[in-house]
Amino acid sequence: MTKNKYLFNSLWLLLLSISPLSFAADECNLPAKANLETTKRYIQCLDTVIVKAKQVQNTWIMKRQYELSKIEEETGNTQVSLLFNRSITDHETYTDSSCQLRYMLQSPNATQAAINYKLCEITLINQFTNVLKAAL
């Protein structure tokens, strides 16, 4: 058990220490008068930021699930994980709906709509990750 806990904590610390470095290298910038190719690269950069943000978020979700499983073992309260998992599902639904609204508001301009959707998704993923980082 101690060996597994040590391995889990080591892996978790490694993932968290690497993730801020990867975000620093991926600054996405869109010039004011961007052509089609520049806009395409910008959207691809946003996709990369989304993938990395989700990786960090998933790391925090796994950490919190591990902590909650320990609490369940100690207290016998089995509803804690169910509530946590429901909050994750609800947040994913909220993110999709909220960002779809922003997409629809820009709908005639598909490129700007896609950019707004991705920026919304990045913002909400990062906000939820910050919530997960807060102590239980």
C-alpha positions as CSV (number, residue, x, y, z in Angstrom):
1,M,0.0,0.0,0.0
2,T,2.8,2.5,0.9
3,K,4.6,1.6,-2.4
4,N,1.4,2.3,-4.4
5,K,0.8,5.6,-2.5
6,Y,4.5,6.7,-3.2
7,L,4.2,5.8,-6.9
8,F,0.9,7.6,-7.2
9,N,2.2,10.8,-5.5
10,S,5.4,10.7,-7.5
11,L,3.5,10.4,-10.8
12,W,1.1,13.1,-9.8
13,L,3.9,15.6,-8.8
14,L,5.7,14.8,-12.1
15,L,2.6,15.6,-14.2
16,L,1.9,18.8,-12.3
17,S,5.5,20.0,-12.6
18,I,5.5,19.4,-16.3
19,S,2.2,21.0,-17.2
20,P,2.9,24.6,-16.4
21,L,6.0,24.4,-18.7
22,S,3.9,23.2,-21.6
23,F,1.4,26.0,-21.2
24,A,4.1,28.6,-21.3
25,A,5.3,27.5,-24.7
26,D,1.9,27.6,-26.3
27,E,0.9,31.2,-26.5
28,C,-1.7,31.7,-29.2
29,N,-1.9,35.0,-30.9
30,L,-4.1,36.1,-33.7
31,P,-3.1,39.3,-35.5
32,A,-5.7,42.0,-36.2
33,K,-5.7,41.4,-39.9
34,A,-5.1,37.7,-40.1
35,N,-5.4,35.7,-43.3
36,L,-7.0,32.3,-43.6
37,E,-3.8,30.3,-43.0
38,T,-2.9,32.4,-39.9
39,T,-6.4,31.9,-38.5
40,K,-6.2,28.2,-39.1
41,R,-2.9,28.0,-37.2
42,Y,-4.4,30.0,-34.4
43,I,-7.4,27.7,-34.1
44,Q,-5.0,24.7,-34.1
45,C,-3.0,26.4,-31.3
46,L,-6.2,26.8,-29.3
47,D,-6.9,23.1,-29.8
48,T,-3.5,22.3,-28.4
49,V,-4.2,24.5,-25.4
50,I,-7.5,22.8,-24.8
51,V,-5.9,19.3,-24.9
52,K,-3.3,20.4,-22.4
53,A,-5.8,22.1,-20.1
54,K,-7.9,19.0,-20.1
55,Q,-4.9,16.9,-19.2
56,V,-4.2,19.1,-16.2
57,Q,-7.8,19.0,-15.3
58,N,-7.9,15.2,-15.5
59,T,-4.9,15.0,-13.3
60,W,-6.6,17.0,-10.6
61,I,-9.8,15.0,-11.0
62,M,-7.8,11.8,-10.5
63,K,-6.2,13.3,-7.4
64,R,-9.5,14.3,-5.9
65,Q,-11.1,10.9,-6.7
66,Y,-8.2,9.2,-4.9
67,E,-8.6,11.5,-1.9
68,L,-12.3,10.9,-1.9
69,S,-11.9,7.1,-2.1
70,K,-9.7,7.4,1.0
71,I,-12.4,9.4,2.8
72,E,-15.0,6.8,1.8
73,E,-12.8,4.0,3.2
74,E,-12.4,5.9,6.5
75,T,-16.0,7.1,7.0
76,G,-18.0,4.6,5.1
77,N,-19.9,7.4,3.3
78,T,-20.3,6.1,-0.3
79,Q,-22.2,9.2,-1.6
80,V,-19.1,11.4,-1.8
81,S,-17.7,9.9,-5.0
82,L,-21.2,9.9,-6.6
83,L,-21.6,13.6,-5.9
84,F,-18.1,14.4,-7.1
85,N,-18.7,12.4,-10.4
86,R,-22.0,14.1,-10.9
87,S,-20.4,17.5,-10.4
88,I,-17.9,16.6,-13.2
89,T,-20.6,15.6,-15.5
90,D,-22.7,18.7,-14.7
91,H,-19.7,20.9,-15.4
92,E,-19.0,19.3,-18.8
93,T,-22.7,19.8,-19.7
94,Y,-22.5,23.5,-18.5
95,T,-19.3,24.0,-20.5
96,D,-20.8,22.6,-23.7
97,S,-24.0,24.6,-23.4
98,S,-22.4,27.9,-22.4
99,C,-19.8,27.7,-25.2
100,Q,-22.5,26.6,-27.7
101,L,-24.4,29.8,-26.8
102,R,-21.4,31.9,-27.6
103,Y,-20.9,29.9,-30.9
104,M,-24.5,30.6,-31.9
105,L,-24.1,34.3,-31.2
106,Q,-21.3,34.5,-33.8
107,S,-23.0,31.9,-36.1
108,P,-22.9,33.7,-39.4
109,N,-19.1,34.0,-39.1
110,A,-18.1,30.4,-38.6
111,T,-14.4,31.2,-38.0
112,Q,-15.1,33.7,-35.3
113,A,-17.7,31.4,-33.8
114,A,-15.2,28.6,-33.6
115,I,-12.6,30.9,-32.0
116,N,-15.1,32.1,-29.4
117,Y,-16.2,28.5,-28.6
118,K,-12.6,27.4,-28.0
119,L,-11.7,30.5,-25.9
120,C,-14.8,29.8,-23.8
121,E,-13.9,26.2,-23.4
122,I,-10.3,27.1,-22.3
123,T,-11.7,29.6,-19.8
124,L,-14.2,27.2,-18.3
125,I,-11.7,24.3,-18.1
126,N,-9.2,26.5,-16.3
127,Q,-11.8,27.8,-13.9
128,F,-12.9,24.3,-13.0
129,T,-9.3,23.2,-12.6
130,N,-8.7,26.0,-10.1
131,V,-11.8,24.9,-8.2
132,L,-10.4,21.3,-8.1
133,K,-7.0,22.7,-6.8
134,A,-8.8,24.2,-3.8
135,A,-8.4,22.0,-0.7
136,L,-11.2,19.7,0.2
